[in-house]
Amino acid sequence: MNAETAKPAEKNSQEGSRFSSEVTVLNNGVARLVAGMVLLASLTGAAACGPTVDLTTGIEIEAISTGWLDAGVVAGKNKVVPAVTFTLKNVSDQKLSALQVNAIFRRVNSGEEWGDGFRTVAGPGGLAPGAATDSVTINAQLGYTGTDSHAAMLYHSQFVDAKVDLFAKYGSGTWARIGEYAIMRQLIEP
């Protein structure tokens, strides 16, 4: 509606009733449009959500390996950090959109978090039922430094073993613990 159609009712009662009819038709049209948009959004949302997948049983961790990455030289000392490499397979019957994994590294003699890493392993397109991710490596930022070679550091008398807890979530879901693994005393390639 533009300003030229709206004329005061007292000047011409015929024009006033036309204005009133136009407003009513316009309001009814807007109401139908809004109702249609709400219906479409609710149907689209319901179809997109589908049944919730329990990730503790809906994905399998495949080809897992753990070890220590050569993190180079820091302040003149060699550095190694714990790492985990794996693939995930979707064994559910639902597509898992925006699948993410969080790895929490801890020393075996401590419950405190020592380091972590986060990866999106399947973006908005999701991970289809039966499909697997590419190989994913996640490493901590903290580790050990020393003057020994990277390999020799793994057998130092003060070396403490580590473990990793893996958590996953998809879409706007909550994090689910999908596994705990010991970090092997071996150097691995990135």
QUIBELNOR-V26685 format. One record per pair of residues at least 24 apart in sequence whose C-alpha atoms are under 7 Angstrom apart, sorted by the first residue. I is the first residue (numbers start at 0). J is the second residue. If there is no record, write none. Layout:
# QUIBELNOR-V26685
i-><I | I>
j-><J | J>
This chain:
# QUIBELNOR-V26685
i-><54 | 55 | 55 | 55 | 57 | 57 | 57 | 58 | 58 | 58 | 58 | 58 | 59 | 59 | 59 | 59 | 60 | 60 | 60 | 60 | 61 | 61 | 61 | 61 | 62 | 65 | 65 | 66 | 66 | 66 | 66 | 66 | 66 | 67 | 67 | 67 | 67 | 68 | 68 | 68 | 68 | 69 | 76 | 76 | 76 | 77 | 77 | 77 | 77 | 77 | 78 | 78 | 78 | 78 | 78 | 79 | 79 | 79 | 79 | 80 | 80 | 80 | 80 | 80 | 80 | 81 | 81 | 81 | 81 | 82 | 82 | 82 | 82 | 83 | 83 | 83 | 84 | 84 | 84 | 84 | 85 | 85 | 85 | 86 | 86 | 86 | 86 | 86 | 87 | 87 | 88 | 88 | 88 | 88 | 89 | 89 | 89 | 89 | 89 | 89 | 90 | 90 | 91 | 92 | 93 | 93 | 94 | 94 | 94 | 94 | 95 | 95 | 95 | 95 | 96 | 96 | 96 | 96 | 96 | 96 | 96 | 96 | 97 | 97 | 97 | 97 | 97 | 97 | 98 | 98 | 98 | 98 | 98 | 99 | 99 | 99 | 100 | 100 | 100 | 100 | 101 | 101 | 101 | 102 | 102 | 102 | 102 | 102 | 103 | 103 | 103 | 104 | 104 | 104 | 104 | 104 | 105 | 105 | 105 | 106 | 106 | 106 | 106 | 107 | 107 | 107 | 113 | 114 | 114 | 114 | 115 | 150 | 153>
j-><175 | 175 | 176 | 177 | 89 | 90 | 91 | 87 | 88 | 89 | 90 | 91 | 87 | 88 | 89 | 90 | 85 | 86 | 87 | 88 | 85 | 86 | 87 | 88 | 86 | 182 | 183 | 182 | 183 | 184 | 185 | 186 | 187 | 184 | 185 | 186 | 187 | 186 | 187 | 188 | 189 | 149 | 144 | 145 | 146 | 144 | 145 | 146 | 148 | 149 | 142 | 143 | 144 | 145 | 149 | 142 | 143 | 144 | 149 | 138 | 139 | 140 | 141 | 142 | 143 | 138 | 139 | 142 | 182 | 136 | 137 | 138 | 139 | 136 | 137 | 138 | 134 | 135 | 136 | 137 | 134 | 135 | 136 | 131 | 132 | 133 | 134 | 135 | 131 | 132 | 129 | 130 | 131 | 132 | 126 | 127 | 128 | 129 | 130 | 131 | 128 | 129 | 128 | 128 | 127 | 128 | 125 | 126 | 127 | 128 | 125 | 126 | 127 | 169 | 121 | 122 | 123 | 124 | 125 | 126 | 169 | 170 | 121 | 122 | 123 | 125 | 169 | 170 | 122 | 125 | 168 | 169 | 170 | 167 | 168 | 169 | 165 | 166 | 167 | 168 | 165 | 166 | 167 | 137 | 163 | 164 | 165 | 166 | 163 | 164 | 165 | 139 | 161 | 162 | 163 | 164 | 161 | 162 | 163 | 159 | 160 | 161 | 162 | 160 | 161 | 162 | 141 | 139 | 140 | 141 | 139 | 186 | 184>
